[in-house]
Amino acid sequence: MTTNNSEDHIYVVLVRALTGLGSFARKITGYEYTHISVCLDDKLDDFVSFSRKKHSAPFDSGFMHETLDCYAFGKNEKVKLKVFKVPVSVENKQSILKFIDEIEGDEEYLFNIFSMVTMGFLHGFMIYKAHNCMSFVGKIISLTGAVPMDKKYYKYDIPSMDRLLKDYVYKEDYFYKTEIKTPDYMEKCSVLRNIGMFFSLVGRLVYRMTPWGRG
């Protein structure tokens, strides 16, 4: 990834996800936002995160450049976002870009679904070359050097990052999609393929947790 921007800010974005999983999580927790990503400039049109690569394939997940139509998908025209504008030095922003470049260029990175689904009681844990949206954004927040963090970056869930960044709120509003930038996002995925991807992901993560799978 390259950038011509010289602004010393990044934008952390909380997403009120319109997926079935997002709706379920809101009913259980009462908390509005269920996904988190990062934008590197104020255009707010390139959301960098770990997420599903297609709407109907939740287990085909990993590093993603999401667009607004990934959030306001299908017939949805708008999505609610909460955006934080976090200051960074030139040097720290370069460190963030390097971190993103390294992950984007490495196809071995997996989606850490184990840490995500156990976040409520295990409070986050790392697996070799694996992230979810929370640990990925937590790492980027740690690289800003602007936000004091009192625990490991991968132990922050989305509500705690919301509280952590309360002094940097930029805007909170509904954002409307104006075009389809990711047309293949809504491609259908069969149940059998989803089952296969689930077991493949779980198997690779379990291997990464053994002494032989840690690089």
N, C-alpha and C positions, 0 to 999 in steps of 0.2 A: 504494500500500500504506500502511496506517496501523497503528499499534501503540499499545497502552496500557501497554506494559511499561516500567518504569523501571530494570530491572536493567542494570548496566553490564557486560554480557558478550554475546558472540556464541558460537555453537557451530559449529565446523568439523567436518564429518562425512565420514569416509572410508567408502566402501561396497565391500564384497566382491560386486561385481556378478555376478548369476547368469545373465547373457546369454551367448550363444555367444562373442561377442567378448571378454567378460571372462574366460571360461575359457581361450580361446586366449592372451590376454595373460599370464595366470598361468603357463601352460606355457612361454612364451617367456622371461619375465623372472624367474620364481620369486618375484615380489612379489605379495602377497595382494590388495591393494586397487586397484580399477581405475576408480573414480568418486569424485567429491568434490562436496560441497554445503555449504550454510550454513543453520543454523537461528537464528532471532533470539531464541528463548526456550527455557527448559528443558523445554517440552512435547515437543520433538523429534518433531513431527508435520507440520511444514511445511518441506520441504527445498527451498531455493531454489538453482537451478543453471542451467546450459545443458545440455540433454540431449535425447534423442529424446522426441517428444510421444506416441507410441504404440509399444508394444513391437515390433510387426512393421514399423515404418516408420523405420528408422534415419536416413534422410536428411531426414525431416520433423522437424528438430531446431531448438532455439532456447531462449529463456528459458522456464523451467519452474518451477512450484510442484509438486514431487513429493511424493507421500505414501508411507507405508510399503508399501502394496500395489503401488506402482510398482517397488519393489525386491524384495519377496517376491511376485512376480507369479504369476498362474495358480494352479497346484497347490502352489507353494512356500508354506510357512507361516512361514518365518523367514529372516532375512538377518543376516549379521555386519556390525556397524558399529564403527568406532573414532571416538570423539567427543572433541574438544578444547574446553575451556572457556576462551575467550580474553577477558581483561579489556579494556574500552574505557571511555573517559570519556563523559560525556553528550554532549559536543560531537562526539566522533568517531563515536558511534553514530548521531547525527543525520546525519552525513556519509555513513555507510553506507546509511541508509534513503533518503537523497536519491539516491544512486547507483543503488540498486535501483529506486526509483520512476521515474527517468529512463529506464532500460532497459526496464522493464515497460511504460511508456507509449509506447514508440517501436517500431513494427512493422518498421522498417528493419533491426533487428539480425538478423544471420545467425549460423549456427554455423560457427566457424572450424575446419573439418575439416582444412585444409591444415596448420596449425600442429600439430594433434593428431597426425596420422599421421607427421609428420616430427620430432616432439619428440626422438626418440632421437639424431638427428645434427645437426639445425639448432637445437635447444634453444629453440624458441619464437620466434614473430614475430607482430606485430600486423597486422591488416587492418582498414580503416576500418569501424566499426560492426559488428564481428564478435568473438565470444568463443567459447571452449569452456569446459568445466567448470573446467579448470585456470587459465586466465587470469582468468576471472570471480572465482573464489575467491581467487586470488592478489591481485587488485586489492582485494578486501574486506579481506584480511589486512593489506595495506599501509595501508588506511584506519583500522585499529585504533590505529595509533601505538604499539602495545605490543610489536611483534615486529620486531627489527632484520632488515632484508633486505639482502643484499650483492649483489643483482643485480636487474634489472627484474622486476616482479611477473609478467609473462607468460612468463618463462624458468624458472619453477618447475614441475617435474612433480609428480605425486602423491607419490612417495617422498621427494622433497626437501622438500615441505611437511610430510610426516610427521616428518622430522628437524627441520625448522624449529620445529615446535610441540611438541617432545618434553617440554617443561616444563609443558605445559598439558593433559596427558591427563586426561580426566574419567571415561570408562568405555570398555571394549572388551568387547563381548558380542554374543550373538545377540538380535535384536529380533523379536518375533512380531507379525504383523498380527492385528488384532482385528476389522477391518471393511474393506469395500471402499469407499474414499472417492473413487476415480477409476475409475468403472465403464467408461468408454470407452477406458481405456488398452490393453485387450486386444482392441480391434476389429481385424479382419483388414485387411491392405493387400495388394493384388495385386502381383505381380512387375512388371508393366508400369508401375503407378503408382510403385513404388519406383524403377524405372529413370528415369522422367520426373523425379522429385524429385531424384535424384542429379545429372542433367545440369543441371537448373535451379539447384541450389545451386552446383555447380562454375562454371557460367557467371556467376552473380552475384558469386561471390568473385573470379574472374579479372578481371571488370570493376572491382571495388573496388580491385584492385591496380594499375590503370592510373592515369595522371594525371587522367583524366576521371571516375574513379569514387571520388575521395577527398573528396567533399563540397565 
